[in-house]
């Protein structure tokens, strides 16, 4: 299991970021399938936006990054709140 760290930039106020973080975390779990290898996810409001750590089963770091980004792209499409991708 490998940890993948991502940040979703947002200019939303701090109070909105907490709610958005919870929404993104729920969307990640809702979109995750067996092939994504998602074991655990943590989403928190951070000064630059929403900080994410996805723990993914994968054979190597590159595969973990790819799985995490693909899953996050699907989750963001569901929420419709974040027009730009992760950093």
C-alpha positions, 0 to 999 in steps of 0.5 A: 500500500502506497500513500499518494499526496495531492492538493486541490487548489480552491479559493473558497473560504475556510468554512467552505473548505471543510465541507468540500473536503468531506464531499470529495472524500465521500465522492472518492469512496463512492467512485472507488472500485476494486481496480482502484486499490483504494484502502484509505483516504484522508481529506482536510482543508489546508491553506491552499485548498484541500489536502488529500492522502490516498492509500492505494494498493499498487505495485509501485509509486507510478501505478499508485499515482496513476490510480489515485489521479484517475479515481480523483478525476472521476470523483471530481466529475461527480461533485462538479465543484472543482474545475481544475485538477489536483496539484 
